[in-house]
Amino acid sequence: MPVQAVLFDLDGVISDTTPLHSKAWKTVLDDVLNRSGRSGAPFSEESEYPVYFDGKTRRTGIESFFLSRHITLPLEGEEGTAADAILAIGNAKNAVFHELLMREGAHVFDDAVRLIARARAAGLDLGLASSSKNARAVLTECGLRDSFKVIVDGLYAEEHRLASKPSPDFYARAAALIGHEPGHCAVLEDAISGVRSAKWAGIGIVVGVARKGNAADLRSNGADIVVASLDELSL
């Protein structure tokens, strides 16, 4: 099927804000673990961030992380315990992330900027499907906000009750909003959860972006094409 639209993930495909996200999560989660009295090992940016948070909504990540530590938290805290509630933890992480973004900025991959320009010149519709609630802020910081016809991000997902990746919700909704059948769309993803989401949504071509040397994992989870650089893609 001819590709009529390209749907991008954000972190790891267009921008490299993963270090900022993982640093923000560590700051907040270690504080919660220490105050809980059941801290155990500190949060690991290397081993736990990819498993529990990469490509997923905040709430899903927080719930799954604390479940792995055998800790159950309320969604919203009662008086005096709000800081240890799921929503409050997510808000605290977001505040730390914005501080880091303002201080350190967001790194943009040059090959992503080139591909976006090539895709627009070819007349393809571009959309973004990212679990991040900060997607619009990052795109604005990078000067790429106006490149995308449709943005389905964490804020949209929360408002419309979309399930987190690897559910097909994100890419199915992005395809619907951009006005093309999923089979006529291509998706660019660097996370396993995102690749699975795109495949289950019926996306025509799922491209795994193996910036972290994870080509085999992306391919085994359903990526049709795997590249190390977006410059390898031909439109």
N, C-alpha and C positions, 0 to 999 in steps of 0.2 A: 504494500500500500504506500502511496506517496505521502511523505511527511508534510504536514501543513502547519504544524506548531511545534515549538520546542519548549518544554517545561523544565526549568532549572531548580535544583536544590540550591541553597545558599552557602552554608558553612561547608568548606572543603571543596566546593565546586567553583564558586565565584569569589568568595572571601575566605580568609583564614582567621576566623575569630575563635576557633576552637581553643587556643591557649587562653584567651580572655574568659571564655565560658568555663573552662575547667578550673581556672584559678578562682573565679567567682564562686563556683560550687564548693571548692575546697574551703575557702574562707568561711562560708556560711555553714556548711555541713559539719566541719570540725567543731565549730562553736556549739552547734546543737548537740552533737555527740558528747562533748565535754560536759555540757549542762545537764544532759540526761542521766549522768551517772552510770551509763552503760556504754562507755565510749568504745572500748575495744581498740582495734587498729584505726589510725586516722584514715580519712578518705584518700583513696589512691587515684591521682589524676591519670596515671598510666594504665591501670588495669580496670578500674571501676567506672571511670567516665565513659569509655567506649561502650560498655555493657549497659549501663543504666540511663545514660543521658544523651548520647550522641544520636541526633535525628529524632528525638522523642519530645513530646510536650513536657513542660515542667512538672505538672501533676503526676503524669505517668512515671517520670523518672524518680521523683521524690518517693512515691509510694513503693516502687519496686526496689529502690535502694534500701529504704528502712525495713522493708520486708526481709531483705537479705540479711539484715542485722537483727532480725526477730524483734523489731520495734514497731508498734502500731501507733500511729498518730491521728488525731482528729483532723477533719477537713478545715474546720474553723475552731479556734481555741476559745475556751471560756475565759473569763476575766482572770488575768494573772498568768495564763498559759498560752496566750496568743502567739508568742514568739516560737513556740514549738508545734504550731499547727501547719498543715500542708500549705495552705494559701499564704500564710505569713512567711514561711520559708522561701516560697517562690518569689514573693515580693522583695524579700531581703536580698536574694540572689540577683534579682533584676537591678536593684539599686547599686550593688557592688559592680555588676557588669557595666552599667552606664558610666560609673566613675572610671573604670578601666578604659572604656571606649573613648571617653573624652581625653584621658591622659595619654593613652598609648596609640589610639587610632586603630582602624581596621586595615589589615593588609589585603590587597586585591590581587588576584592572580592575573598576570598579563595575558595569558592564553585565553582566559575567560572573556576579557575585554575584547580581544580580537575576534573570538567566536561570536559574541553578541553583535558586533559590528557586521560580520559576514552574514549572519542569519537575518538581520534586519535588511541588509542590502539585497538578500535573496527573496525578500517579501514574505518571510515566515513570521507568524505571530509568536510572541514570546510571553511566557508566563513563569511565575515563581511559585513553588510549593514548598514552603519551609515551615518546620515546627516552631521556629524561633518567633517570639513575640517582639523581637527587636529587628526583624527583617527590614521594615521600612526605614528605620533609623540608620541601619548599616548601609542600605542602598543609597540613601540620601548622602551619607558621609562619603560614599564612593563615587557619587555623581552618576549613578546608574538608574535612579528611580524611574525616570521617564522612558526607559527602554522596555518596560514590561506593561503589557496590556492588562494582565490579570495578576493579582498577588493574593495567594491563599497562605496566610501565616498563622502563627499561634493565636493572635488576637481574633482573627476570623474564625479559626477552629473553635475557640472557646464560645464565641457568640452563637455559632451555628451547630455546636455540639458535634464536631467531627472527631472521630476516634484518631488516636495517635498512630503514626507509622509504627509497625508495618501494615496496619489496616489500609485498605485501598482508598479510604475516604479522601485523603488529600489530593491524590492525583485524579481520581474520578471527578471530584468537584472542580479542580482546576481545568480539566478538559471541557467540562460542561460550560463553565463560565467563559472560556475562551472561544467556544462555539465550534469545536471540532470533535469528532468521534475519537475515543481513546486510541483506536487502532491507527489513526492518522497523526498521532502525536509521538514525539520522541522525548525521553526523559534523561537527564544527566544527574547521576547520583554517585556519591562516594561512600554512603553508608549501607550496610546490609539491610537494615530496616527499611530504608528508602527504596532499594532495589526490589525487595519483596512487595512493598506497597505498590510500586509501579506495575509489576507483573500481575498482581491480583486485580489491579484496576483495568487490565486489558490493554495497557499501553503497547503501541506497535513496535517500537524499538527502545530498549532500555540500555543506556550506555553507562557502564561502570567506570568511574574516574578513580584510578588507583594511585592517588598521590602518596599514599602511605605504604605502598608496596603490597597491597592486599588484593592483587588481581585474582588470585585463585579463589579467595573467599567470595568476591563479587560475582565471579563466573559461576561458581557452584550454587549460588543463591538466586541465579536467574538472569544475570546480565547477558544481553545478546552480544554486545561488543564491550571490550575492556581496553581503555587507553591510559597511558601514563600522563599524557598531555592532551589538551583539547585541540592543539594544533594538528594532531593526527587525524582529526575528523574531516571528512569531505562532505560538503553540502550538495 
